[in-house]
């Protein structure tokens, strides 16, 4: 990104494809990757704010490494599900932003109608 600023990478898609149960990614890299994906999604959806970024970082800091989960299918599922609250929170913010825009558009239509 620093070396190729014109290259617009889809970090969210990269995160979901590259981070999987069988990868040997260190937890520091995993957290960096998750922060990057969340940050870019929030920029893309116009929901980036410092308070929100801090909340996302707090959730990502709570991610645990694959070694801390049982070595069975349930452990794999638990490891994969830890990103769910981050994405759910971002979707809630996106919905809130779009609701505000819709309310403003309806208000503007009502003003022009009267």
C-alpha positions in Angstrom: 0.0 0.0 0.0 2.8 2.4 0.8 4.7 1.4 -2.3 1.7 1.2 -4.6 -0.8 3.9 -3.4 -2.9 3.7 -6.6 -3.5 0.0 -6.0 -6.8 -0.3 -4.3 -6.7 -3.6 -2.4 -9.9 -5.2 -1.0 -8.5 -5.9 2.4 -11.7 -7.4 3.7 -11.7 -10.0 0.9 -8.0 -10.7 1.4 -8.5 -11.2 5.1 -11.3 -13.7 4.6 -9.3 -15.6 2.0 -5.9 -15.6 3.5 -6.7 -16.0 7.2 -7.9 -19.5 7.8 -7.6 -22.3 10.3 -4.7 -24.0 8.7 -2.5 -20.9 8.2 0.5 -20.5 10.5 0.1 -16.7 10.7 1.4 -15.2 14.0 -1.2 -13.5 16.1 0.4 -10.1 15.7 0.1 -10.4 11.9 -3.4 -11.8 12.2 -4.5 -8.8 14.3 -2.8 -6.3 12.0 -4.6 -7.9 9.0 -7.9 -7.7 10.8 -7.4 -4.0 11.7 -6.4 -3.2 8.2 -9.5 -4.9 6.8 -11.8 -3.2 9.2 -10.2 0.2 8.7 -10.5 0.0 4.9 -14.1 -1.2 5.1 -15.0 1.7 7.4 -13.3 4.1 4.9 -15.2 2.6 2.0 -18.5 2.8 3.8 -17.9 6.3 5.1 -18.2 5.2 8.8 -14.7 5.8 9.9 -14.4 7.9 13.1 -11.7 7.9 15.8 -14.0 6.5 18.5 -15.2 3.7 16.2 -11.6 2.9 15.2 -10.6 2.6 18.8 -13.6 0.3 19.5 -12.6 -1.9 16.6 -9.0 -2.0 17.7 -10.1 -3.0 21.2 -12.1 -5.9 19.8 -9.3 -7.0 17.6 -6.8 -6.9 20.5 -9.0 -9.5 22.1 -8.5 -12.0 19.2 -6.8 -15.1 20.4 -4.3 -17.2 18.4 -5.3 -20.5 16.9 -3.2 -22.4 19.4 -5.5 -21.3 22.3 -8.5 -23.2 20.9 -9.1 -26.9 20.9 -7.6 -28.8 18.0 -11.0 -30.1 16.8 -13.7 -28.8 14.5 -15.4 -26.8 17.3 -12.1 -25.1 18.1 -11.8 -24.2 14.4 -15.3 -22.7 14.4 -14.6 -20.7 17.6 -11.4 -19.3 16.1 -13.2 -18.3 12.9 -16.1 -16.8 14.8 -14.0 -14.3 16.8 -14.1 -11.9 13.9 -17.9 -11.9 13.8 -18.5 -9.2 16.5 -16.2 -6.8 14.7 -18.0 -7.2 11.3 -21.4 -7.1 13.1 -20.5 -3.8 14.8 -19.3 -2.3 11.5 -22.5 -3.4 9.8 -24.6 -1.8 12.5 -22.7 1.5 12.1 -23.2 1.3 8.3 -26.9 0.7 8.8 -27.1 3.7 11.1 -25.3 5.9 8.6 -27.6 4.8 5.8 -30.7 5.3 7.9 -29.6 8.9 8.7 -29.1 9.6 5.0 -32.5 8.1 4.1 -34.2 10.2 6.8 -32.5 13.4 5.4 -33.5 12.5 1.9 -37.1 12.0 3.0 -37.1 15.3 5.0 -35.7 17.1 1.9 -38.5 15.6 -0.3 -41.1 16.7 2.2 -39.8 20.3 2.2 -39.9 20.4 -1.6 -43.4 18.9 -1.6 -44.9 21.6 0.6 
